[in-house]
Amino acid sequence: MRKYIINRLLWMIVIVIATAFLIFSILYFTPGDPARYLLGTTASEADIAAKHEQMGLNDPYLVQLGRYMYDTFIRFDFGTSWVFEVPVYSELASRLPRTLIIGLFAMVLNVIVGLSLGIFAGTHSGKWQDSLTMAIAMVFVSCPDFWVALMMILLFTARLGWLPAYGIDSWKCYIMPIIASSLGGVANNARQTRSSILEVFRADYITTARAKGQVEKKVVLHHMLPNALMPIITSLGTGLSRIVAGSAVIEAVFSIPGVGQYMLTSVNYRDYPAVRACVLFFAVFAAIVMLLVDLVYAFVDPRIKAKYDSGRK
């Protein structure tokens, strides 16, 4: 088991380092001059040259890459924002709680509502309940998050006046962003759970459990769901990563100052240190989530534990 965990940790480190290399290289070779963009069209060549020197853009690619890797992974320093002239780390630290609140609460809705709908549809396969549930899920899967967010603003703010459309003045400001972030994940989880339930619905051990006189609720919760968990766990893990990594759209629509909106603003202003830090944060978050998914696999699926235990012997 220890070998399995170490193996996954090593792969996570490789993924994070590769992501840092890729985002640095992409931004380095992106056409355009950040210094000229920051100073404006009226800046003289001398001012632009001085800005290049200040930002470290005159150094060769390998020198800049090595400095970035050293600062990021050895000194744990993400640099200073070129636009706002404040440490990127402090900006991320102040914005991170808002992004995590939306992501984690949206994930709670994904788990509770998505699993419930999927179990309901799977246990009523071929009936109108199944068709209605899957039709609703298909609608939410097909609708982009930003469109759902805009429709919610039109309904609950412009027409009904129940909820604020933007900002973080109170807890009510988080209701629509959380719901808009979760609907797509709820639909995906419902479909995945339904498929997993149908795979084990007519298995021999399910038939035996029913023949012993167990009530259907116990059959579903104690026999069907545990054996259908593997693909559901994957769906939940990727769903959480997608919610947090895709927070830029939701935060932009509702004007929430989180990590996603910070990344969008940084991209628009060519603030490369901030962009690199935001992308790296999302990569680290996704890698941690998938690591946790793999660890849950190891505890849920005895075949994985047996494989590594036998290898150790």
N, C-alpha and C positions, 0 to 999 in steps of 0.2 A: 504493500500500500504506500509506503514511504517513497519507493521508486517511482510509482505512478505520479505522486504529487510533485516530486522533483522534476520529472519529465515535463509536466505541464507548466511548471514555473519557468523552466528554461525556454520553452517555446513562447511563453508570454514575453520574456525579456527580448527574445529575437524579434518578435512582432513589433514591440515598441521601438526598438532601435531602427528597424527597417522603416517604420512609419516616419520617424524623425528624419532619416536620410532622404526619403522620398519627398516629404513636404518641403524640406530645405532646397532640394534640387529643383523641384517644380517652380518654386518662387524665385530662385536664382535665375533660371532660364526664361522666366516669363517676360515678354517684351514690355518695355516701359522703364522709366527712370523714377524711382521713388523720391529721390531728392528733388528732382524738377517738379514732381507732382506736389510735394509738400510746400515748396517755396513759391509756386505759382509761375505763371508765364512771364511775369515782369522781372524775375530774378536774373541777375547777371551771371555770366559764365564763372566768374571768380567766386560768387556766392555758392553756386552749385558745386564747384570743385571743393570748396571748404566744407560744404555739407556732406559730400562724399567721404571726405577724410574723417569727419566727425562720426558718421554712421558706419565706418569701416568697410565701405563698398569698393574701395580702391584695391583691396587685397585680392589675390587670386582665389579661384573657387575652392581649391583644397585647403587653403589657409582659413577662409571663412567657414568652411564645413568643419574643420578640426576645432576651431574656436567655439563654434556652436555646440558641437557634441561634448566638448570638455565642460563648457558652462552649464549645459543642461543636465548631463548625467554624472558629472563629478562634483561640480559646485552647486547643482540644483538651482541654478539662476536662469530664469527665462528672459532676462534682459529688461530693458526699459522701452516703453511704448514711444515710437517716433512721433506720434501725433499728440498724445496727452502728456507725454514726458513724466510718466509715473511708472513705477515697477509693475510689470505685467502680473507678477505673482500676487500683489496686493489687490489688483483689479479682479483677478480670478477668484481670490478668496472671498471678496465681498459679494460677488455675483453668484458663486457656486450654490449657496443655500437655496436661492430661488429656483434655479434649474433643477436641483435635486428634489425639492418639494413637489414640483409639477410632475417630474418623472416617476418618483416613488409612489405618489398617490394615484397617478394614472395606472401604474403597474398593479396596484392593489385592486383597482376596478377591473383591469384585465383578468386577473386571477379569479376574482369572485364571480363577476358577471360572465366572463368568457367560459369558464369551466361549467358554470351552472347551465348556461344555454347549450353548450356542447353535450353535456350529459342528458339534458332534457330532449334534445333532438335525436341523440343516438338511441335512447331507450324508447323513442316513439318513431322509429324508422319506418318510412313509407306512409305515415299518417299526415294529416294536415298540420299538426304541430311541428313536425319535422320540416315540411315544406315552407311554412311561414317563418320559422326561425332561420333557415338557410337563406331565404329570400331577403330578410332583413340584414343578415350578415353580408350577403353579396352587395347590397346597396352601400353599406358602410365601408367595405373593402374598396369599392370603386370610387368613392368620394375622396378627393384630396383633403388633407388636414386643413389647409388654409381656406378652402371653400366652406368646409363645415364651420370653421371659426367665424368666417364672415357672416354666414347665415345665422349663427347663434347671436352675433352682435345685432343683426337686423331685428331678430325676434325678441330677445330678452332685454335688449337695451333700448333700441330705437322705438319698438312698438309697445312692449310691456313695461319697460322701465324698471325691471327687477334687479338687474345686475350692472355694475360698472363695466365700461367697454375697454378700459385701459388702466395702467398703473398698478401699484401694489399698496394702496392706502389702507386696505382692510382685507380680512380673510375672504370676503366675497369676490375680490379681484381674482382669486385663484380658481374659482368654481368653473368658469367657462374654459380657461386654458387646460385644466385637468381633464374635463370631459372631452374637449376637442382632441386632445392628445391620445385619449384612451380608446375612442370609438373604433379606429382601424385595428388596434390590437385586440379589442374584444371580439371583433368579427373573425380575425385570424385564429384566435385561440378557440373560439366556438367551433369553427370548421375543423381544426386539428383535433380537438377533443372528440368531436362526433366521429371522425374517421377512426380514431384510436379505439373508441368504444365499440364501433361496429366490427372491428377486427377480432375482438374477443367476445362479442355478444353471444355467439353460438359455439363457443369453445366447450370442450368436454367437461372441464372443471366447473364451468358456469352451469351447465345442464345438471351436473351432479349436485351442486349447491342448491339449485331449485328443487331437485328431487328429494333432498333432505328436509324440505319444508321451510327453508329460510325465506324471510320476507324479502321483497324485491329491493327495498332500500339497502338492506344489509348486503345483498348480492352485489349491488352496484358499487357501494363504498368500500367493501372489504375484499371483493374479488375482481370486479371489472377494472376499477380505477387504478389500483396498484400495478396491475399488469399492463395497463395502457399508458403508464406515466412517461416512458422514455421519450417518445416524440413530443409529448406535451411539455416536458422540461426544456427541450430544445427550443420550442416555440416561445416559451416564457422568457428564456434567456435572450434570444434574439430580439424579442419584443421590447424588453427593457433597454437594450442597447439602442434600438431604433428610436425609441421615445426620447432618450437623452440626446443622442446624436442629431436627431431631427428637431431639436427644441428651437433652432434658429427661426424656423417658419412661424411657429406658434408665438414665440416671444416677440417677433417683429409685428405680428398682427395685433397682439394685445399690449404692445409697448411695455413689455416686462424687461427690466434691465438684468438679464441673466447672461450666462456664458454664450448662448447661441446668438443673441443680439450683439454681444460684444464682438464675436467673430465676424458677423456680417458688416458691422461698422468698420472693423479693421480691414476687411477685404476692400471695401469701397474707398478707403483712404490709403491703401497700400501700406498698412502698418504691419510689416512682415513679422517682427518679433511677437506681436499679439496673435497674428494668424497662426504662426507655428505653435505657440503655446496652446491655443484653443484646440487645434487639430490633435496635438499630442495628448491633451487631456481627454478628448473623446476616444482616442485610441487606447489609452490606459484604462479608461472606464470600461470600454467594450472588452478588452482583454481580461480584466478582473471578473466581469460578469461571466464570460465564457469559461474562465478558470473555475468559478463556483459551480457552473453547470457541469463541468467535467467531474468535479469532486462529488456532486450529488449523484451523477451517474455511477461513480465508484461505490457509493453506499447503497444505491437502489438496485443496481444490477450485480448480482453475486458473481457473474462470469468474469467481470473485470478484476474484482478482488482476487478471485481464484487464479486468474492468469498471472498476476504479479506475485502472489504468494507462492505459487508453484515454481516461478522463475527464481525466487529467492532461495528456495530449497535446493 
